[in-house]
Amino acid sequence: MIRNRFCYKKIKLSYKADKLFKEFLKNVESCNLNPLKVFTLQEIADLIPYKLSNIEKYSTYNYSFMSMFAGQKGRDYFNFVKPSVKRNLTEICNDSARNNKAWQKLFANEGVRINPKYIMDLWNKAYLMIYNPEEYYWHNINDAIEKIKMDGSYLDSWSSGARKNFEEGARVYLIQLGVEEKGIFASGWINEPSYSALHWIETKAEEGLYTNYVDIEFDCIVNPHEGKILSKEILDKHFPSMNWSQRASGVEMKDVDLNELEELWSSFSGKTTEIIRTKVDLLAEEVINPERYIEGSTRQIYVNAYERNKKARNKCIEIYGYNCSVCGVNLEEIYGEIAKEFIHVHHIKPISSINQEYEIDPETDLVPICPNCHAVIHRRNQDISISELKDIIKNK
């Protein structure tokens, strides 16, 4: 079992929500819980109950509890199995007419992980594993990505080369080599230390040859076959002492500031997986632009991330209102005050398919749409059009 020590100094704020997070970490440590596990919000509430919180009002406790998970004041304490949940909690917390018990009714069973940046012991050691698509092609990588989206992790074995000595819980990064696009595209934790099994190369296995493996619990994968990769050029720039062109898996990353690497990877994967994991084109953090509504501008901040403009979203809602453009539902009429002015905004042309900056027209490029219809639109590799989905509902 990993010894649980946390980086309390990284918790810069001192509001009630931040004190609750500190108390949660202390209880994880005192109960000897695995800090890498997926916690439900209810499990976290059970570890820091109201009666032991030193918060006078129950309503204040519930608001502070929600704020601990929300993106208010830049809080990043948890990584969500479903990223949309954090956005929803943030919207609720920012609503002056909010229901402070909303998390209990809507999100109690949603899963989160503690952000690795707050877990001290994990940065003692990390290892680099190699992926060469010329030797082995990861055909079901999208299934693995989908598994992480649904369950928060994906367990698989990986060749560790000649290395046999690994620590359970050590950090692992996968780097793609052997092709033009080189760089890190996945991360995880050692779930099972090294063991021997038949070689992953079929011809060698037929000869009875064995090699070493580790079981990795992946927490993030992006698809390098689609050009989504934390490039070797960026890695070389930040960590010039590290040889990123290794010939075998299992190299310990001794010449790397592991805290800096994790923050770099989080900046990359957090932006990229916002598009990959959810498969729903929701607005991300606001990027302030001048008078025009500019979308799709690709920027290099460790990764090409697609900018979203909140002004365009607001203008779209101003034009069309809060009724779903497909099914006509108004969420406030169904759920009451908690869903007041809550609606998704859908890009008619998927923003991820646009590789240049363009001026967006909120009237023709965007439509308000309820979360259910939005999810259905993105169920296929090729998005269903608004008119197609209307026909599906009409002919059902």
MOVENTA-V42801 format. One record per pair of residues at least 24 apart in sequence whose C-alpha atoms are under 6 Angstrom apart, sorted by sequence separation. I is the first residue (numbers start at 1). J is the second residue. If there is no record, write none. Layout:
# MOVENTA-V42801
i->[I,I]
j->[J,J]
This chain:
# MOVENTA-V42801
i->[24,191,284,286,344,345,4,168,191,283,344,190,191,344,166,189,343,189,188,81,164,188,81,187,188,80,79,187,78,79,186,268,271,78,186,268,78,79,185,63,78,185,62,77,325,126,128,130,131,132,185,324,325,125,126,127,128,129,130,131,132,184,324,126,128,132,183,184,316,324,17,183,16,17,183,182,183,17,182,312,17,161,160,159,160,159,158,296,158,157,157,296,156,157,297,156,297,155,296,155,154,295,154,294,326,153,294,42,153,293,294,41,293,40,40,40,81,39,38,39,38,38,145,161,163,161,160,160,7,6,7,6,7,6,5,130,129,129,128,127,128,127,127,126,127,126,149,123]
j->[48,215,308,310,368,369,29,193,216,308,369,216,217,370,193,216,370,217,217,111,194,218,112,218,219,112,112,220,112,113,220,302,305,113,221,303,114,115,221,100,115,222,100,115,368,170,172,174,175,176,229,368,369,170,171,172,173,174,175,176,177,229,369,172,174,178,229,230,362,370,64,230,64,65,231,231,232,67,232,362,68,212,212,212,213,213,213,351,214,214,215,354,215,216,356,216,357,216,357,217,217,358,218,358,390,218,359,108,219,359,360,108,360,109,110,111,152,111,111,112,112,113,221,248,250,249,249,250,118,118,119,119,120,120,120,249,249,250,250,250,251,251,252,252,253,253,277,258]
